[in-house]
Amino acid sequence: MVATLRKSVTVKKGGVIHIRSPKLRGGEKADVIVLVSAAKPKRKTKAGKKYSALDWLEKNAVNDPSLPRDWAHQHDHYLYGTPKKKD
């Protein structure tokens, strides 16, 4: 008999996972497949506050009149040298 068991668990220090279920009987063999969700990296500022990509853009935005005004629309042209898009 094959029983399917799905549990969400937190991996403990050292990669240890505990699963308890009445479907599991002592002494039986089990195949275990572990799917790990990619954790979102948490960036912090020096003050310890969360730091997002939007915060970075706001902090590093440049208002320089010498830069092209159509940068966003024509970024492929400026980055890779492709012909400019028609408006």
N, CA, C and O atoms as a Tinker XYZ file with bonds, in Angstrom:
   348  protein
     1  N      0.838000   -1.183000    0.000000    73     2
     2  CA     0.000000    0.000000    0.000000    64     1     3
     3  C      0.888000    1.253000    0.000000    63     2     4     5
     4  O      1.879000    1.321000    0.727000    81     3
     5  N      0.523000    2.228000   -0.815000    73     3     6
     6  CA     1.266000    3.475000   -0.883000    64     5     7
     7  C      0.398000    4.573000   -0.277000    63     6     8     9
     8  O     -0.736000    4.781000   -0.707000    81     7
     9  N      0.920000    5.260000    0.701000    73     7    10
    10  CA     0.220000    6.386000    1.312000    64     9    11
    11  C      0.985000    7.651000    0.990000    63    10    12    13
    12  O      2.216000    7.664000    1.019000    81    11
    13  N      0.266000    8.707000    0.685000    73    11    14
    14  CA     0.892000    9.984000    0.385000    64    13    15
    15  C      0.709000   10.907000    1.576000    63    14    16    17
    16  O     -0.383000   11.022000    2.132000    81    15
    17  N      1.773000   11.547000    1.947000    73    15    18
    18  CA     1.744000   12.460000    3.087000    64    17    19
    19  C      2.430000   13.743000    2.665000    63    18    20    21
    20  O      3.561000   13.722000    2.180000    81    19
    21  N      1.744000   14.861000    2.851000    73    19    22
    22  CA     2.338000   16.152000    2.519000    64    21    23
    23  C      2.325000   17.014000    3.771000    63    22    24    25
    24  O      1.274000   17.219000    4.380000    81    23
    25  N      3.476000   17.513000    4.150000    73    23    26
    26  CA     3.611000   18.349000    5.348000    64    25    27
    27  C      4.504000   19.534000    5.019000    63    26    28    29
    28  O      5.477000   19.400000    4.276000    81    27
    29  N      4.175000   20.686000    5.569000    73    27    30
    30  CA     5.068000   21.837000    5.511000    64    29    31
    31  C      5.806000   21.883000    6.835000    63    30    32    33
    32  O      5.185000   21.912000    7.898000    81    31
    33  N      7.112000   21.891000    6.775000    73    31    34
    34  CA     7.920000   21.869000    7.993000    64    33    35
    35  C      8.998000   22.932000    7.919000    63    34    36    37
    36  O      9.311000   23.447000    6.846000    81    35
    37  N      9.551000   23.247000    9.056000    73    35    38
    38  CA    10.696000   24.150000    9.123000    64    37    39
    39  C     11.943000   23.313000    9.365000    63    38    40    41
    40  O     11.991000   22.504000   10.292000    81    39
    41  N     12.942000   23.515000    8.530000    73    39    42
    42  CA    14.189000   22.773000    8.684000    64    41    43
    43  C     14.929000   23.352000    9.878000    63    42    44    45
    44  O     15.132000   24.562000    9.976000    81    43
    45  N     15.325000   22.472000   10.778000    73    43    46
    46  CA    16.039000   22.904000   11.974000    64    45    47
    47  C     17.540000   22.903000   11.726000    63    46    48    49
    48  O     18.014000   22.410000   10.703000    81    47
    49  N     18.266000   23.454000   12.663000    73    47    50
    50  CA    19.713000   23.553000   12.567000    64    49    51
    51  C     20.314000   22.182000   12.258000    63    50    52    53
    52  O     19.935000   21.177000   12.860000    81    51
    53  N     21.234000   22.155000   11.332000    73    51    54
    54  CA    21.855000   20.902000   10.944000    64    53    55
    55  C     21.073000   20.158000    9.871000    63    54    56    57
    56  O     21.411000   19.023000    9.535000    81    55
    57  N     20.014000   20.793000    9.320000    73    55    58
    58  CA    19.234000   20.168000    8.265000    64    57    59
    59  C     18.262000   19.111000    8.758000    63    58    60    61
    60  O     17.872000   18.229000    7.994000    81    59
    61  N     17.865000   19.184000   10.018000    73    59    62
    62  CA    16.970000   18.187000   10.606000    64    61    63
    63  C     15.516000   18.552000   10.344000    63    62    64    65
    64  O     15.102000   19.696000   10.534000    81    63
    65  N     14.743000   17.552000    9.901000    73    63    66
    66  CA    13.306000   17.725000    9.667000    64    65    67
    67  C     12.564000   16.681000   10.489000    63    66    68    69
    68  O     12.911000   15.500000   10.455000    81    67
    69  N     11.544000   17.109000   11.227000    73    67    70
    70  CA    10.721000   16.184000   12.001000    64    69    71
    71  C      9.340000   16.115000   11.371000    63    70    72    73
    72  O      8.712000   17.141000   11.111000    81    71
    73  N      8.868000   14.881000   11.126000    73    71    74
    74  CA     7.521000   14.675000   10.595000    64    73    75
    75  C      6.821000   13.665000   11.501000    63    74    76    77
    76  O      7.346000   12.581000   11.754000    81    75
    77  N      5.630000   14.026000   11.988000    73    75    78
    78  CA     4.822000   13.113000   12.788000    64    77    79
    79  C      3.477000   12.968000   12.112000    63    78    80    81
    80  O      2.862000   13.953000   11.702000    81    79
    81  N      3.026000   11.727000   11.999000    73    79    82
    82  CA     1.736000   11.475000   11.376000    64    81    83
    83  C      1.260000   10.080000   11.742000    63    82    84    85
    84  O      2.068000    9.155000   11.837000    81    83
    85  N     -0.054000    9.914000   11.952000    73    83    86
    86  CA    -0.582000    8.573000   12.203000    64    85    87
    87  C     -0.435000    7.653000   10.984000    63    86    88    89
    88  O     -0.508000    6.431000   11.120000    81    87
    89  N     -0.226000    8.237000    9.791000    73    87    90
    90  CA    -0.012000    7.436000    8.584000    64    89    91
    91  C      1.345000    6.735000    8.598000    63    90    92    93
    92  O      1.551000    5.764000    7.869000    81    91
    93  N      2.266000    7.221000    9.422000    73    91    94
    94  CA     3.609000    6.654000    9.496000    64    93    95
    95  C      3.682000    5.665000   10.660000    63    94    96    97
    96  O      3.393000    6.018000   11.803000    81    95
    97  N      4.070000    4.433000   10.360000    73    95    98
    98  CA     4.202000    3.414000   11.407000    64    97    99
    99  C      5.678000    3.107000   11.607000    63    98   100   101
   100  O      6.449000    3.064000   10.648000    81    99
   101  N      6.057000    2.900000   12.830000    73    99   102
   102  CA     7.442000    2.574000   13.145000    64   101   103
   103  C      7.908000    1.328000   12.420000    63   102   104   105
   104  O      7.160000    0.357000   12.315000    81   103
   105  N      9.118000    1.343000   11.925000    73   103   106
   106  CA     9.701000    0.190000   11.274000    64   105   107
   107  C      9.438000    0.097000    9.782000    63   106   108   109
   108  O     10.078000   -0.704000    9.100000    81   107
   109  N      8.521000    0.887000    9.257000    73   107   110
   110  CA     8.234000    0.858000    7.823000    64   109   111
   111  C      9.272000    1.675000    7.059000    63   110   112   113
   112  O      9.870000    2.604000    7.602000    81   111
   113  N      9.473000    1.324000    5.820000    73   111   114
   114  CA    10.383000    2.069000    4.953000    64   113   115
   115  C      9.586000    3.175000    4.261000    63   114   116   117
   116  O      8.410000    2.993000    3.946000    81   115
   117  N     10.226000    4.317000    4.026000    73   115   118
   118  CA     9.566000    5.440000    3.362000    64   117   119
   119  C     10.548000    6.123000    2.432000    63   118   120   121
   120  O     11.730000    6.253000    2.750000    81   119
   121  N     10.055000    6.561000    1.276000    73   119   122
   122  CA    10.836000    7.405000    0.378000    64   121   123
   123  C     10.466000    8.839000    0.705000    63   122   124   125
   124  O      9.283000    9.171000    0.786000    81   123
   125  N     11.447000    9.678000    0.891000    73   123   126
   126  CA    11.208000   11.065000    1.270000    64   125   127
   127  C     11.763000   11.974000    0.173000    63   126   128   129
   128  O     12.920000   11.846000   -0.228000    81   127
   129  N     10.930000   12.886000   -0.300000    73   127   130
   130  CA    11.344000   13.887000   -1.280000    64   129   131
   131  C     11.238000   15.242000   -0.595000    63   130   132   133
   132  O     10.185000   15.586000   -0.058000    81   131
   133  N     12.304000   16.000000   -0.611000    73   131   134
   134  CA    12.327000   17.304000    0.041000    64   133   135
   135  C     12.374000   18.386000   -1.023000    63   134   136   137
   136  O     13.296000   18.418000   -1.838000    81   135
   137  N     11.384000   19.273000   -1.022000    73   135   138
   138  CA    11.349000   20.429000   -1.914000    64   137   139
   139  C     11.589000   21.662000   -1.056000    63   138   140   141
   140  O     10.821000   21.945000   -0.136000    81   139
   141  N     12.639000   22.381000   -1.353000    73   139   142
   142  CA    12.998000   23.553000   -0.549000    64   141   143
   143  C     12.596000   24.814000   -1.306000    63   142   144   145
   144  O     13.001000   25.012000   -2.451000    81   143
   145  N     11.802000   25.663000   -0.665000    73   143   146
   146  CA    11.421000   26.945000   -1.256000    64   145   147
   147  C     12.594000   27.893000   -1.152000    63   146   148   149
   148  O     13.276000   27.952000   -0.128000    81   147
   149  N     12.823000   28.634000   -2.220000    73   147   150
   150  CA    13.906000   29.618000   -2.205000    64   149   151
   151  C     13.509000   30.767000   -1.287000    63   150   152   153
   152  O     12.464000   31.388000   -1.477000    81   151
   153  N     14.317000   31.037000   -0.326000    73   151   154
   154  CA    14.037000   32.122000    0.603000    64   153   155
   155  C     14.399000   33.454000   -0.040000    63   154   156   157
   156  O     15.405000   33.561000   -0.742000    81   155
   157  N     13.590000   34.448000    0.198000    73   155   158
   158  CA    13.885000   35.782000   -0.313000    64   157   159
   159  C     14.985000   36.393000    0.548000    63   158   160   161
   160  O     14.868000   36.427000    1.773000    81   159
   161  N     16.040000   36.871000   -0.080000    73   159   162
   162  CA    17.097000   37.482000    0.721000    64   161   163
   163  C     16.599000   38.771000    1.365000    63   162   164   165
   164  O     15.946000   39.595000    0.725000    81   163
   165  N     16.917000   38.922000    2.619000    73   163   166
   166  CA    16.518000   40.130000    3.338000    64   165   167
   167  C     17.717000   41.050000    3.420000    63   166   168   169
   168  O     18.733000   40.723000    4.032000    81   167
   169  N     17.582000   42.193000    2.799000    73   167   170
   170  CA    18.663000   43.170000    2.855000    64   169   171
   171  C     18.337000   44.165000    3.951000    63   170   172   173
   172  O     17.184000   44.551000    4.143000    81   171
   173  N     19.349000   44.561000    4.647000    73   171   174
   174  CA    19.137000   45.509000    5.733000    64   173   175
   175  C     20.083000   46.688000    5.571000    63   174   176   177
   176  O     21.209000   46.554000    5.091000    81   175
   177  N     19.593000   47.830000    5.984000    73   175   178
   178  CA    20.436000   49.016000    5.974000    64   177   179
   179  C     21.288000   48.996000    7.233000    63   178   180   181
   180  O     21.156000   48.106000    8.073000    81   179
   181  N     22.144000   49.964000    7.351000    73   179   182
   182  CA    22.982000   50.037000    8.544000    64   181   183
   183  C     22.151000   50.196000    9.807000    63   182   184   185
   184  O     22.552000   49.753000   10.883000    81   183
   185  N     20.983000   50.834000    9.672000    73   183   186
   186  CA    20.121000   51.028000   10.836000    64   185   187
   187  C     19.334000   49.765000   11.173000    63   186   188   189
   188  O     18.637000   49.732000   12.187000    81   187
   189  N     19.432000   48.717000   10.339000    73   187   190
   190  CA    18.751000   47.468000   10.606000    64   189   191
   191  C     17.361000   47.383000   10.004000    63   190   192   193
   192  O     16.651000   46.404000   10.236000    81   191
   193  N     16.954000   48.390000    9.231000    73   191   194
   194  CA    15.632000   48.381000    8.620000    64   193   195
   195  C     15.678000   47.594000    7.314000    63   194   196   197
   196  O     16.735000   47.470000    6.697000    81   195
   197  N     14.517000   47.059000    6.892000    73   195   198
   198  CA    14.453000   46.331000    5.629000    64   197   199
   199  C     14.771000   47.279000    4.477000    63   198   200   201
   200  O     14.417000   48.457000    4.512000    81   199
   201  N     15.437000   46.753000    3.466000    73   199   202
   202  CA    15.926000   47.536000    2.344000    64   201   203
   203  C     15.453000   46.871000    1.067000    63   202   204   205
   204  O     15.849000   45.741000    0.781000    81   203
   205  N     14.619000   47.542000    0.295000    73   203   206
   206  CA    14.068000   46.951000   -0.925000    64   205   207
   207  C     14.748000   47.525000   -2.159000    63   206   208   209
   208  O     15.503000   48.494000   -2.081000    81   207
   209  N     14.461000   46.897000   -3.310000    73   207   210
   210  CA    14.999000   47.384000   -4.572000    64   209   211
   211  C     14.482000   48.789000   -4.867000    63   210   212   213
   212  O     15.203000   49.616000   -5.425000    81   211
   213  N     13.246000   49.054000   -4.495000    73   211   214
   214  CA    12.682000   50.382000   -4.699000    64   213   215
   215  C     13.436000   51.424000   -3.877000    63   214   216   217
   216  O     13.667000   52.540000   -4.342000    81   215
   217  N     13.817000   51.057000   -2.665000    73   215   218
   218  CA    14.625000   51.964000   -1.839000    64   217   219
   219  C     15.953000   52.267000   -2.525000    63   218   220   221
   220  O     16.412000   53.410000   -2.526000    81   219
   221  N     16.573000   51.233000   -3.112000    73   219   222
   222  CA    17.844000   51.414000   -3.803000    64   221   223
   223  C     17.671000   52.352000   -4.987000    63   222   224   225
   224  O     18.477000   53.263000   -5.179000    81   223
   225  N     16.621000   52.139000   -5.790000    73   223   226
   226  CA    16.388000   52.997000   -6.950000    64   225   227
   227  C     16.172000   54.447000   -6.536000    63   226   228   229
   228  O     16.698000   55.371000   -7.156000    81   227
   229  N     15.391000   54.626000   -5.481000    73   227   230
   230  CA    15.118000   55.989000   -5.009000    64   229   231
   231  C     16.410000   56.672000   -4.550000    63   230   232   233
   232  O     16.633000   57.852000   -4.821000    81   231
   233  N     17.245000   55.915000   -3.856000    73   231   234
   234  CA    18.491000   56.475000   -3.329000    64   233   235
   235  C     19.494000   56.780000   -4.449000    63   234   236   237
   236  O     20.257000   57.740000   -4.350000    81   235
   237  N     19.495000   55.963000   -5.516000    73   235   238
   238  CA    20.497000   56.085000   -6.563000    64   237   239
   239  C     19.990000   56.743000   -7.845000    63   238   240   241
   240  O     20.715000   56.802000   -8.838000    81   239
   241  N     18.773000   57.230000   -7.830000    73   239   242
   242  CA    18.232000   57.903000   -9.015000    64   241   243
   243  C     19.054000   59.154000   -9.318000    63   242   244   245
   244  O     19.479000   59.874000   -8.414000    81   243
   245  N     19.264000   59.390000  -10.590000    73   243   246
   246  CA    20.081000   60.527000  -11.011000    64   245   247
   247  C     19.230000   61.440000  -11.885000    63   246   248   249
   248  O     18.572000   60.981000  -12.818000    81   247
   249  N     19.246000   62.705000  -11.585000    73   247   250
   250  CA    18.554000   63.693000  -12.407000    64   249   251
   251  C     19.635000   64.523000  -13.089000    63   250   252   253
   252  O     19.973000   65.623000  -12.651000    81   251
   253  N     20.162000   63.966000  -14.170000    73   251   254
   254  CA    21.262000   64.599000  -14.882000    64   253   255
   255  C     20.771000   64.977000  -16.280000    63   254   256   257
   256  O     20.426000   64.090000  -17.061000    81   255
   257  N     20.729000   66.263000  -16.614000    73   255   258
   258  CA    20.228000   66.678000  -17.924000    64   257   259
   259  C     21.060000   66.160000  -19.097000    63   258   260   261
   260  O     20.588000   66.193000  -20.233000    81   259
   261  N     22.280000   65.685000  -18.858000    73   259   262
   262  CA    23.092000   65.176000  -19.953000    64   261   263
   263  C     22.700000   63.744000  -20.351000    63   262   264   265
   264  O     23.131000   63.256000  -21.396000    81   263
   265  N     21.899000   63.082000  -19.539000    73   263   266
   266  CA    21.453000   61.723000  -19.868000    64   265   267
   267  C     20.286000   61.774000  -20.844000    63   266   268   269
   268  O     19.508000   62.728000  -20.825000    81   267
   269  N     20.151000   60.759000  -21.700000    73   267   270
   270  CA    19.055000   60.761000  -22.681000    64   269   271
   271  C     17.693000   60.715000  -21.988000    63   270   272   273
   272  O     17.510000   59.978000  -21.019000    81   271
   273  N     16.750000   61.497000  -22.483000    73   271   274
   274  CA    15.412000   61.540000  -21.887000    64   273   275
   275  C     14.593000   60.311000  -22.250000    63   274   276   277
   276  O     13.616000   59.991000  -21.571000    81   275
   277  N     14.991000   59.606000  -23.335000    73   275   278
   278  CA    14.251000   58.425000  -23.759000    64   277   279
   279  C     14.937000   57.125000  -23.294000    63   278   280   281
   280  O     14.760000   56.072000  -23.907000    81   279
   281  N     15.704000   57.208000  -22.229000    73   279   282
   282  CA    16.469000   56.063000  -21.731000    64   281   283
   283  C     15.592000   54.834000  -21.501000    63   282   284   285
   284  O     15.941000   53.749000  -21.967000    81   283
   285  N     14.486000   54.965000  -20.813000    73   283   286
   286  CA    13.642000   53.811000  -20.497000    64   285   287
   287  C     13.090000   53.171000  -21.769000    63   286   288   289
   288  O     13.112000   51.949000  -21.913000    81   287
   289  N     12.604000   53.985000  -22.676000    73   287   290
   290  CA    11.996000   53.476000  -23.904000    64   289   291
   291  C     13.038000   52.888000  -24.858000    63   290   292   293
   292  O     12.764000   51.903000  -25.544000    81   291
   293  N     14.215000   53.479000  -24.902000    73   291   294
   294  CA    15.254000   53.073000  -25.856000    64   293   295
   295  C     16.435000   52.354000  -25.188000    63   294   296   297
   296  O     17.550000   52.387000  -25.708000    81   295
   297  N     16.197000   51.708000  -24.045000    73   295   298
   298  CA    17.310000   51.115000  -23.301000    64   297   299
   299  C     18.103000   50.095000  -24.125000    63   298   300   301
   300  O     19.320000   50.011000  -23.963000    81   299
   301  N     17.457000   49.314000  -25.005000    73   299   302
   302  CA    18.191000   48.359000  -25.841000    64   301   303
   303  C     19.192000   49.084000  -26.757000    63   302   304   305
   304  O     20.294000   48.592000  -27.000000    81   303
   305  N     18.797000   50.236000  -27.249000    73   303   306
   306  CA    19.691000   51.025000  -28.100000    64   305   307
   307  C     20.928000   51.467000  -27.319000    63   306   308   309
   308  O     22.055000   51.330000  -27.793000    81   307
   309  N     20.701000   52.000000  -26.112000    73   307   310
   310  CA    21.812000   52.527000  -25.325000    64   309   311
   311  C     22.681000   51.424000  -24.718000    63   310   312   313
   312  O     23.885000   51.617000  -24.549000    81   311
   313  N     22.095000   50.284000  -24.393000    73   311   314
   314  CA    22.863000   49.193000  -23.787000    64   313   315
   315  C     23.539000   48.289000  -24.810000    63   314   316   317
   316  O     24.687000   47.883000  -24.632000    81   315
   317  N     22.798000   47.970000  -25.907000    73   315   318
   318  CA    23.298000   46.961000  -26.842000    64   317   319
   319  C     23.530000   47.479000  -28.248000    63   318   320   321
   320  O     23.992000   46.721000  -29.101000    81   319
   321  N     23.231000   48.728000  -28.521000    73   319   322
   322  CA    23.473000   49.307000  -29.826000    64   321   323
   323  C     22.461000   48.926000  -30.901000    63   322   324   325
   324  O     22.734000   49.085000  -32.091000    81   323
   325  N     21.300000   48.426000  -30.494000    73   323   326
   326  CA    20.260000   48.095000  -31.480000    64   325   327
   327  C     19.683000   49.381000  -32.051000    63   326   328   329
   328  O     19.804000   50.438000  -31.433000    81   327
   329  N     19.053000   49.306000  -33.231000    73   327   330
   330  CA    18.435000   50.517000  -33.769000    64   329   331
   331  C     17.347000   51.042000  -32.816000    63   330   332   333
   332  O     16.683000   50.269000  -32.126000    81   331
   333  N     17.185000   52.359000  -32.796000    73   331   334
   334  CA    16.155000   52.965000  -31.937000    64   333   335
   335  C     14.778000   52.524000  -32.379000    63   334   336   337
   336  O     14.510000   52.382000  -33.572000    81   335
   337  N     13.899000   52.307000  -31.402000    73   335   338
   338  CA    12.502000   51.977000  -31.700000    64   337   339
   339  C     11.798000   53.203000  -32.225000    63   338   340   341
   340  O     12.132000   54.333000  -31.869000    81   339
   341  N     10.817000   52.967000  -33.076000    73   339   342
   342  CA    10.000000   54.103000  -33.549000    64   341   343
   343  C      8.966000   54.415000  -32.492000    63   342   344   345
   344  O      8.402000   53.508000  -31.879000    81   343
   345  N      8.716000   55.683000  -32.278000    73   343   346
   346  CA     7.739000   56.083000  -31.257000    64   345   347
   347  C      6.387000   55.707000  -31.638000    63   346   348
   348  O      5.442000   55.968000  -30.894000    81   347
